């Protein structure tokens, strides 16, 4: 790339980038799905009896369940206090 062209890569007469190694490097990169699959294949198997792979996931799950239960209990208390029947 050139600073005098505003960072635009140079092109040859056919309109192709003048730096073919940069184009080849982009083509060799794996897709997102392939990279995720490779990362998951490298991870060890989940230990027996474990449901969550790390603490933050468990914390978020428990927090959401507790929040939903509290909202239902508060809603029930409000409806009982109003005695809408």
N, C-alpha and C positions, 0 to 999 in steps of 0.2 A: 504494500500500500504506500501511497505517496502523500506527504503532507500538503503538497501544492494542489492536489486534486481533491482535497477535503476528506481524505481517508478512504476514498473509493479505490478498489483494487484495479490495477492496470488490466486492460483487455487487449487481445491481439486482433487482427483484421477480421477474424471469424466471430468475434464477440465472446470468445472463451477467456477465462481468467488466465493471465500470463504466468501465474504460479501454480502449475498443475499439482505440485506436492501438497498444497493446501486443500485442493479439491479432493485428492485421494485420501488425505487424513480425515476429512469429513465423512467420506463414504465408508471408511473402515469402522467407524464408531457404531457400537451395537445399539439396537433400539432400546427404548425405555423398558419394554417388557422383558427383553433378553437380559438387561442389566439387573432388573429386579429378580428374575429367576435365578441368575448366578449368585446374587447375594443371599437369597433364601436357601439355595443348595449348600452354601458354605456354613450356614448356621447349624449348631448342634440340635439334635432332636429334643423336644420338650420333655422334661422329666416326668416320670409317672406321678399322677395325682395333681399335677400343676395345671391350672386353667389359664393363667396369665403369664406372659413371658417376662414382664418386668413390673415393678411396683406402681409406676404412674398409671398404667392401664387399669390396674385393680382399683386404685384410688378414684379414678374418673368413673368407673363403673359403679362402685359403691356410693359415691357422691350423687350420681344421677338417680339411683334407686331410692336412696334416702330422701332426696328432694321430691320425687314423685309421690312417695308415701306421705310425706308431710303436707304436700299440697292437697292430697285427697282427704287427709284427716282434718285439716283446717276448713276445707270446703264442706265437709260433712258437719262440722261443728257450727258453721255459719247457717247452713240449711236447717239444722235442728233448732238453732236459736231463733230463727225467723218463723218457724212453725208454719210452713207454707201449705199445710193440708187444711 
